[in-house]
Amino acid sequence: MTFRWSPLPWVTIAEGGSTELALNAVLYGLTLPTVGACLWLAGIAWSERGK
């Protein structure tokens, strides 16, 4: 299994196929909401900073 960043993170498995696609779907399914939550909290902190 290899992990590369070109331009998005991608996991490559020697067997390939549906296992590789499922693993990458889980990777994005967990990463994107986490990044979104961090940006949302940073936006709240930024707006409260000015008050």
N, CA, C and O atoms as a Tripos MOL2 file, in Angstrom:
@<TRIPOS>MOLECULE
protein
  204   203    51     0     0
PROTEIN
NO_CHARGES

@<TRIPOS>ATOM
      1 N           0.8590   -1.1640    0.0000 N.3       1 MET1
      2 CA          0.0000    0.0000    0.0000 C.3       1 MET1
      3 C           0.9070    1.2290    0.0000 C.2       1 MET1
      4 O           1.8800    1.3010    0.7510 O.2       1 MET1
      5 N           0.5720    2.1850   -0.8500 N.am      2 THR2
      6 CA          1.3140    3.4380   -0.8890 C.3       2 THR2
      7 C           0.3420    4.5920   -0.7230 C.2       2 THR2
      8 O          -0.8400    4.4940   -1.0520 O.2       2 THR2
      9 N           0.8720    5.6780   -0.2050 N.am      3 PHE3
     10 CA          0.0780    6.8750    0.0190 C.3       3 PHE3
     11 C           0.7750    8.0110   -0.7110 C.2       3 PHE3
     12 O           1.9690    8.2350   -0.5130 O.2       3 PHE3
     13 N           0.0360    8.7370   -1.5610 N.am      4 ARG4
     14 CA          0.6590    9.8320   -2.2960 C.3       4 ARG4
     15 C          -0.2100   11.0760   -2.2530 C.2       4 ARG4
     16 O          -1.4190   10.9980   -2.0350 O.2       4 ARG4
     17 N           0.4130   12.2100   -2.4600 N.am      5 TRP5
     18 CA         -0.2490   13.5170   -2.4290 C.3       5 TRP5
     19 C          -0.0670   14.1740   -3.7870 C.2       5 TRP5
     20 O           0.8430   14.9860   -3.9470 O.2       5 TRP5
     21 N          -0.8850   13.8580   -4.7550 N.am      6 SER6
     22 CA         -0.7050   14.4640   -6.0670 C.3       6 SER6
     23 C          -2.0350   14.7110   -6.7630 C.2       6 SER6
     24 O          -2.5330   13.7630   -7.3690 O.2       6 SER6
     25 N          -2.6270   15.8140   -6.7430 N.am      7 PRO7
     26 CA         -2.5960   16.9240   -5.8020 C.3       7 PRO7
     27 C          -3.4410   16.6300   -4.5680 C.2       7 PRO7
     28 O          -3.3750   17.3760   -3.5910 O.2       7 PRO7
     29 N          -4.2210   15.5760   -4.5920 N.am      8 LEU8
     30 CA         -5.0160   15.1730   -3.4280 C.3       8 LEU8
     31 C          -4.4700   13.8720   -2.8770 C.2       8 LEU8
     32 O          -3.8540   13.1010   -3.6130 O.2       8 LEU8
     33 N          -4.6850   13.6090   -1.5810 N.am      9 PRO9
     34 CA         -4.1940   12.3440   -1.0270 C.3       9 PRO9
     35 C          -4.8870   11.1480   -1.6780 C.2       9 PRO9
     36 O          -6.0900   11.1850   -1.9360 O.2       9 PRO9
     37 N          -4.1330   10.1060   -1.9360 N.am     10 TRP10
     38 CA         -4.6760    8.9150   -2.5800 C.3      10 TRP10
     39 C          -3.9160    7.7010   -2.0830 C.2      10 TRP10
     40 O          -2.6860    7.7060   -2.0430 O.2      10 TRP10
     41 N          -4.6420    6.6640   -1.7060 N.am     11 VAL11
     42 CA         -4.0420    5.4120   -1.2550 C.3      11 VAL11
     43 C          -4.1000    4.4260   -2.4090 C.2      11 VAL11
     44 O          -5.1470    4.2550   -3.0330 O.2      11 VAL11
     45 N          -2.9810    3.7770   -2.6920 N.am     12 THR12
     46 CA         -2.9190    2.7730   -3.7430 C.3      12 THR12
     47 C          -2.6140    1.4240   -3.1060 C.2      12 THR12
     48 O          -1.6700    1.2970   -2.3260 O.2      12 THR12
     49 N          -3.4110    0.4260   -3.4400 N.am     13 ILE13
     50 CA         -3.2230   -0.9280   -2.9170 C.3      13 ILE13
     51 C          -2.7740   -1.8130   -4.0780 C.2      13 ILE13
     52 O          -3.2190   -1.6300   -5.2110 O.2      13 ILE13
     53 N          -1.8980   -2.7650   -3.7970 N.am     14 ALA14
     54 CA         -1.3720   -3.6430   -4.8450 C.3      14 ALA14
     55 C          -2.4970   -4.3850   -5.5650 C.2      14 ALA14
     56 O          -2.4370   -4.5560   -6.7820 O.2      14 ALA14
     57 N          -3.5270   -4.8320   -4.8280 N.am     15 GLU15
     58 CA         -4.6210   -5.5660   -5.4510 C.3      15 GLU15
     59 C          -5.4940   -4.6400   -6.3000 C.2      15 GLU15
     60 O          -6.0370   -5.0520   -7.3250 O.2      15 GLU15
     61 N          -5.6250   -3.3750   -5.8590 N.am     16 GLY16
     62 CA         -6.4450   -2.4080   -6.5890 C.3      16 GLY16
     63 C          -7.9170   -2.7450   -6.4960 C.2      16 GLY16
     64 O          -8.3610   -3.3560   -5.5240 O.2      16 GLY16
     65 N          -8.6690   -2.3520   -7.4990 N.am     17 GLY17
     66 CA        -10.0780   -2.6870   -7.5760 C.3      17 GLY17
     67 C         -10.9540   -1.9330   -6.6000 C.2      17 GLY17
     68 O         -10.6590   -0.7950   -6.2350 O.2      17 GLY17
     69 N         -12.0320   -2.5690   -6.1800 N.am     18 SER18
     70 CA        -13.0340   -1.9150   -5.3440 C.3      18 SER18
     71 C         -12.5230   -1.6410   -3.9250 C.2      18 SER18
     72 O         -12.9930   -0.7090   -3.2720 O.2      18 SER18
     73 N         -11.5780   -2.4340   -3.4480 N.am     19 THR19
     74 CA        -11.0210   -2.2010   -2.1110 C.3      19 THR19
     75 C         -10.3090   -0.8550   -2.0620 C.2      19 THR19
     76 O         -10.4450   -0.1050   -1.0960 O.2      19 THR19
     77 N          -9.5560   -0.5610   -3.1020 N.am     20 GLU20
     78 CA         -8.8480    0.7150   -3.1720 C.3      20 GLU20
     79 C          -9.8340    1.8770   -3.2170 C.2      20 GLU20
     80 O          -9.6350    2.8770   -2.5270 O.2      20 GLU20
     81 N         -10.8750    1.7660   -4.0020 N.am     21 LEU21
     82 CA        -11.8800    2.8280   -4.0930 C.3      21 LEU21
     83 C         -12.6070    3.0170   -2.7650 C.2      21 LEU21
     84 O         -12.8690    4.1470   -2.3540 O.2      21 LEU21
     85 N         -12.9330    1.9150   -2.0950 N.am     22 ALA22
     86 CA        -13.6140    2.0070   -0.8040 C.3      22 ALA22
     87 C         -12.7190    2.6700    0.2440 C.2      22 ALA22
     88 O         -13.1910    3.4900    1.0320 O.2      22 ALA22
     89 N         -11.4470    2.3240    0.2580 N.am     23 LEU23
     90 CA        -10.5230    2.9100    1.2140 C.3      23 LEU23
     91 C         -10.3700    4.4140    0.9850 C.2      23 LEU23
     92 O         -10.3270    5.1870    1.9420 O.2      23 LEU23
     93 N         -10.2890    4.8260   -0.2760 N.am     24 ASN24
     94 CA        -10.1770    6.2460   -0.5780 C.3      24 ASN24
     95 C         -11.4840    6.9800   -0.2740 C.2      24 ASN24
     96 O         -11.4460    8.1410    0.1350 O.2      24 ASN24
     97 N         -12.6200    6.3450   -0.4590 N.am     25 ALA25
     98 CA        -13.9050    6.9620   -0.1070 C.3      25 ALA25
     99 C         -13.9870    7.1990    1.3980 C.2      25 ALA25
    100 O         -14.4690    8.2420    1.8420 O.2      25 ALA25
    101 N         -13.5170    6.2320    2.1790 N.am     26 VAL26
    102 CA        -13.4940    6.3950    3.6370 C.3      26 VAL26
    103 C         -12.5260    7.5120    4.0170 C.2      26 VAL26
    104 O         -12.8180    8.3120    4.9060 O.2      26 VAL26
    105 N         -11.3780    7.5700    3.3510 N.am     27 LEU27
    106 CA        -10.4000    8.6260    3.6140 C.3      27 LEU27
    107 C         -11.0210   10.0060    3.4190 C.2      27 LEU27
    108 O         -10.8910   10.8700    4.2870 O.2      27 LEU27
    109 N         -11.6920   10.2210    2.2970 N.am     28 TYR28
    110 CA        -12.3180   11.5140    2.0360 C.3      28 TYR28
    111 C         -13.5500   11.7230    2.8990 C.2      28 TYR28
    112 O         -13.8360   12.8480    3.3090 O.2      28 TYR28
    113 N         -14.2780   10.6580    3.1790 N.am     29 GLY29
    114 CA        -15.4690   10.7670    4.0150 C.3      29 GLY29
    115 C         -15.1640   11.1950    5.4380 C.2      29 GLY29
    116 O         -16.0000   11.8240    6.0870 O.2      29 GLY29
    117 N         -13.9930   10.8690    5.9280 N.am     30 LEU30
    118 CA        -13.5980   11.2750    7.2730 C.3      30 LEU30
    119 C         -12.8350   12.5980    7.2790 C.2      30 LEU30
    120 O         -12.9320   13.3600    8.2410 O.2      30 LEU30
    121 N         -12.0860   12.8780    6.2290 N.am     31 THR31
    122 CA        -11.2390   14.0640    6.1920 C.3      31 THR31
    123 C         -12.0170   15.3290    5.8870 C.2      31 THR31
    124 O         -11.8280   16.3380    6.5670 O.2      31 THR31
    125 N         -12.8830   15.3070    4.8880 N.am     32 LEU32
    126 CA        -13.5800   16.5240    4.4670 C.3      32 LEU32
    127 C         -14.4730   17.1170    5.5530 C.2      32 LEU32
    128 O         -14.4360   18.3330    5.7420 O.2      32 LEU32
    129 N         -15.2740   16.3320    6.2810 N.am     33 PRO33
    130 CA        -16.0540   16.9280    7.3720 C.3      33 PRO33
    131 C         -15.1810   17.4960    8.4910 C.2      33 PRO33
    132 O         -15.5350   18.5050    9.1010 O.2      33 PRO33
    133 N         -14.0570   16.8610    8.7580 N.am     34 THR34
    134 CA        -13.1500   17.3590    9.7980 C.3      34 THR34
    135 C         -12.5640   18.7070    9.3910 C.2      34 THR34
    136 O         -12.5140   19.6290   10.2040 O.2      34 THR34
    137 N         -12.1270   18.8280    8.1560 N.am     35 VAL35
    138 CA        -11.5990   20.1010    7.6610 C.3      35 VAL35
    139 C         -12.6990   21.1570    7.6620 C.2      35 VAL35
    140 O         -12.4560   22.3050    8.0360 O.2      35 VAL35
    141 N         -13.9030   20.7800    7.2470 N.am     36 GLY36
    142 CA        -15.0220   21.7140    7.2490 C.3      36 GLY36
    143 C         -15.3570   22.2080    8.6480 C.2      36 GLY36
    144 O         -15.6430   23.3900    8.8350 O.2      36 GLY36
    145 N         -15.3250   21.3200    9.6240 N.am     37 ALA37
    146 CA        -15.6100   21.7110   11.0130 C.3      37 ALA37
    147 C         -14.5390   22.6630   11.5390 C.2      37 ALA37
    148 O         -14.8540   23.6180   12.2500 O.2      37 ALA37
    149 N         -13.2920   22.4120   11.2000 N.am     38 CYS38
    150 CA        -12.2180   23.3100   11.6350 C.3      38 CYS38
    151 C         -12.3780   24.6920   11.0200 C.2      38 CYS38
    152 O         -12.1850   25.6980   11.7030 O.2      38 CYS38
    153 N         -12.7270   24.7540    9.7400 N.am     39 LEU39
    154 CA        -12.9500   26.0480    9.0930 C.3      39 LEU39
    155 C         -14.1500   26.7630    9.6860 C.2      39 LEU39
    156 O         -14.1180   27.9810    9.8650 O.2      39 LEU39
    157 N         -15.2030   26.0300    9.9920 N.am     40 TRP40
    158 CA        -16.3970   26.6040   10.5970 C.3      40 TRP40
    159 C         -16.0800   27.1950   11.9730 C.2      40 TRP40
    160 O         -16.4980   28.3090   12.2870 O.2      40 TRP40
    161 N         -15.3390   26.4450   12.7870 N.am     41 LEU41
    162 CA        -14.9550   26.9450   14.1170 C.3      41 LEU41
    163 C         -14.0170   28.1460   14.0120 C.2      41 LEU41
    164 O         -14.1130   29.0790   14.8100 O.2      41 LEU41
    165 N         -13.1180   28.1290   13.0400 N.am     42 ALA42
    166 CA        -12.2360   29.2800   12.8460 C.3      42 ALA42
    167 C         -13.0450   30.5030   12.4310 C.2      42 ALA42
    168 O         -12.7330   31.6180   12.8490 O.2      42 ALA42
    169 N         -14.0790   30.3110   11.6160 N.am     43 GLY43
    170 CA        -14.9480   31.4190   11.2300 C.3      43 GLY43
    171 C         -15.7030   31.9940   12.4010 C.2      43 GLY43
    172 O         -15.8490   33.2110   12.5090 O.2      43 GLY43
    173 N         -16.1850   31.1380   13.2790 N.am     44 ILE44
    174 CA        -16.8760   31.6130   14.4920 C.3      44 ILE44
    175 C         -15.9060   32.3850   15.3780 C.2      44 ILE44
    176 O         -16.2500   33.4490   15.8930 O.2      44 ILE44
    177 N         -14.7050   31.8610   15.5590 N.am     45 ALA45
    178 CA        -13.7050   32.5320   16.3860 C.3      45 ALA45
    179 C         -13.3340   33.8920   15.7950 C.2      45 ALA45
    180 O         -13.1550   34.8670   16.5240 O.2      45 ALA45
    181 N         -13.2210   33.9450   14.4750 N.am     46 TRP46
    182 CA        -12.8790   35.2000   13.8160 C.3      46 TRP46
    183 C         -13.9780   36.2410   13.9930 C.2      46 TRP46
    184 O         -13.6940   37.4160   14.2290 O.2      46 TRP46
    185 N         -15.2300   35.8110   13.8790 N.am     47 SER47
    186 CA        -16.3430   36.7650   14.0250 C.3      47 SER47
    187 C         -16.4980   37.2260   15.4710 C.2      47 SER47
    188 O         -16.8780   38.3710   15.7150 O.2      47 SER47
    189 N         -16.2120   36.3520   16.4300 N.am     48 GLU48
    190 CA        -16.3020   36.7310   17.8500 C.3      48 GLU48
    191 C         -15.1440   37.6180   18.2730 C.2      48 GLU48
    192 O         -15.2470   38.3540   19.2540 O.2      48 GLU48
    193 N         -14.0630   37.5510   17.5500 N.am     49 ARG49
    194 CA        -12.8760   38.3460   17.8780 C.3      49 ARG49
    195 C         -13.1650   39.8310   17.7680 C.2      49 ARG49
    196 O         -12.6270   40.6300   18.5350 O.2      49 ARG49
    197 N         -14.0040   40.2030   16.8290 N.am     50 GLY50
    198 CA        -14.2890   41.6080   16.6140 C.3      50 GLY50
    199 C         -15.2880   42.2130   17.5870 C.2      50 GLY50
    200 O         -15.4570   43.4320   17.6080 O.2      50 GLY50
    201 N         -15.9460   41.4030   18.3830 N.am     51 LYS51
    202 CA        -16.9800   41.9110   19.3030 C.3      51 LYS51
    203 C         -16.4110   42.4570   20.5800 C.2      51 LYS51
    204 O         -17.1590   42.9160   21.4430 O.2      51 LYS51
@<TRIPOS>BOND
     1     1     2 1
     2     2     3 1
     3     3     4 2
     4     3     5 am
     5     5     6 1
     6     6     7 1
     7     7     8 2
     8     7     9 am
     9     9    10 1
    10    10    11 1
    11    11    12 2
    12    11    13 am
    13    13    14 1
    14    14    15 1
    15    15    16 2
    16    15    17 am
    17    17    18 1
    18    18    19 1
    19    19    20 2
    20    19    21 am
    21    21    22 1
    22    22    23 1
    23    23    24 2
    24    23    25 am
    25    25    26 1
    26    26    27 1
    27    27    28 2
    28    27    29 am
    29    29    30 1
    30    30    31 1
    31    31    32 2
    32    31    33 am
    33    33    34 1
    34    34    35 1
    35    35    36 2
    36    35    37 am
    37    37    38 1
    38    38    39 1
    39    39    40 2
    40    39    41 am
    41    41    42 1
    42    42    43 1
    43    43    44 2
    44    43    45 am
    45    45    46 1
    46    46    47 1
    47    47    48 2
    48    47    49 am
    49    49    50 1
    50    50    51 1
    51    51    52 2
    52    51    53 am
    53    53    54 1
    54    54    55 1
    55    55    56 2
    56    55    57 am
    57    57    58 1
    58    58    59 1
    59    59    60 2
    60    59    61 am
    61    61    62 1
    62    62    63 1
    63    63    64 2
    64    63    65 am
    65    65    66 1
    66    66    67 1
    67    67    68 2
    68    67    69 am
    69    69    70 1
    70    70    71 1
    71    71    72 2
    72    71    73 am
    73    73    74 1
    74    74    75 1
    75    75    76 2
    76    75    77 am
    77    77    78 1
    78    78    79 1
    79    79    80 2
    80    79    81 am
    81    81    82 1
    82    82    83 1
    83    83    84 2
    84    83    85 am
    85    85    86 1
    86    86    87 1
    87    87    88 2
    88    87    89 am
    89    89    90 1
    90    90    91 1
    91    91    92 2
    92    91    93 am
    93    93    94 1
    94    94    95 1
    95    95    96 2
    96    95    97 am
    97    97    98 1
    98    98    99 1
    99    99   100 2
   100    99   101 am
   101   101   102 1
   102   102   103 1
   103   103   104 2
   104   103   105 am
   105   105   106 1
   106   106   107 1
   107   107   108 2
   108   107   109 am
   109   109   110 1
   110   110   111 1
   111   111   112 2
   112   111   113 am
   113   113   114 1
   114   114   115 1
   115   115   116 2
   116   115   117 am
   117   117   118 1
   118   118   119 1
   119   119   120 2
   120   119   121 am
   121   121   122 1
   122   122   123 1
   123   123   124 2
   124   123   125 am
   125   125   126 1
   126   126   127 1
   127   127   128 2
   128   127   129 am
   129   129   130 1
   130   130   131 1
   131   131   132 2
   132   131   133 am
   133   133   134 1
   134   134   135 1
   135   135   136 2
   136   135   137 am
   137   137   138 1
   138   138   139 1
   139   139   140 2
   140   139   141 am
   141   141   142 1
   142   142   143 1
   143   143   144 2
   144   143   145 am
   145   145   146 1
   146   146   147 1
   147   147   148 2
   148   147   149 am
   149   149   150 1
   150   150   151 1
   151   151   152 2
   152   151   153 am
   153   153   154 1
   154   154   155 1
   155   155   156 2
   156   155   157 am
   157   157   158 1
   158   158   159 1
   159   159   160 2
   160   159   161 am
   161   161   162 1
   162   162   163 1
   163   163   164 2
   164   163   165 am
   165   165   166 1
   166   166   167 1
   167   167   168 2
   168   167   169 am
   169   169   170 1
   170   170   171 1
   171   171   172 2
   172   171   173 am
   173   173   174 1
   174   174   175 1
   175   175   176 2
   176   175   177 am
   177   177   178 1
   178   178   179 1
   179   179   180 2
   180   179   181 am
   181   181   182 1
   182   182   183 1
   183   183   184 2
   184   183   185 am
   185   185   186 1
   186   186   187 1
   187   187   188 2
   188   187   189 am
   189   189   190 1
   190   190   191 1
   191   191   192 2
   192   191   193 am
   193   193   194 1
   194   194   195 1
   195   195   196 2
   196   195   197 am
   197   197   198 1
   198   198   199 1
   199   199   200 2
   200   199   201 am
   201   201   202 1
   202   202   203 1
   203   203   204 2
@<TRIPOS>SUBSTRUCTURE
     1 MET1         2 RESIDUE 1 A MET
     2 THR2         6 RESIDUE 1 A THR
     3 PHE3        10 RESIDUE 1 A PHE
     4 ARG4        14 RESIDUE 1 A ARG
     5 TRP5        18 RESIDUE 1 A TRP
     6 SER6        22 RESIDUE 1 A SER
     7 PRO7        26 RESIDUE 1 A PRO
     8 LEU8        30 RESIDUE 1 A LEU
     9 PRO9        34 RESIDUE 1 A PRO
    10 TRP10       38 RESIDUE 1 A TRP
    11 VAL11       42 RESIDUE 1 A VAL
    12 THR12       46 RESIDUE 1 A THR
    13 ILE13       50 RESIDUE 1 A ILE
    14 ALA14       54 RESIDUE 1 A ALA
    15 GLU15       58 RESIDUE 1 A GLU
    16 GLY16       62 RESIDUE 1 A GLY
    17 GLY17       66 RESIDUE 1 A GLY
    18 SER18       70 RESIDUE 1 A SER
    19 THR19       74 RESIDUE 1 A THR
    20 GLU20       78 RESIDUE 1 A GLU
    21 LEU21       82 RESIDUE 1 A LEU
    22 ALA22       86 RESIDUE 1 A ALA
    23 LEU23       90 RESIDUE 1 A LEU
    24 ASN24       94 RESIDUE 1 A ASN
    25 ALA25       98 RESIDUE 1 A ALA
    26 VAL26      102 RESIDUE 1 A VAL
    27 LEU27      106 RESIDUE 1 A LEU
    28 TYR28      110 RESIDUE 1 A TYR
    29 GLY29      114 RESIDUE 1 A GLY
    30 LEU30      118 RESIDUE 1 A LEU
    31 THR31      122 RESIDUE 1 A THR
    32 LEU32      126 RESIDUE 1 A LEU
    33 PRO33      130 RESIDUE 1 A PRO
    34 THR34      134 RESIDUE 1 A THR
    35 VAL35      138 RESIDUE 1 A VAL
    36 GLY36      142 RESIDUE 1 A GLY
    37 ALA37      146 RESIDUE 1 A ALA
    38 CYS38      150 RESIDUE 1 A CYS
    39 LEU39      154 RESIDUE 1 A LEU
    40 TRP40      158 RESIDUE 1 A TRP
    41 LEU41      162 RESIDUE 1 A LEU
    42 ALA42      166 RESIDUE 1 A ALA
    43 GLY43      170 RESIDUE 1 A GLY
    44 ILE44      174 RESIDUE 1 A ILE
    45 ALA45      178 RESIDUE 1 A ALA
    46 TRP46      182 RESIDUE 1 A TRP
    47 SER47      186 RESIDUE 1 A SER
    48 GLU48      190 RESIDUE 1 A GLU
    49 ARG49      194 RESIDUE 1 A ARG
    50 GLY50      198 RESIDUE 1 A GLY
    51 LYS51      202 RESIDUE 1 A LYS
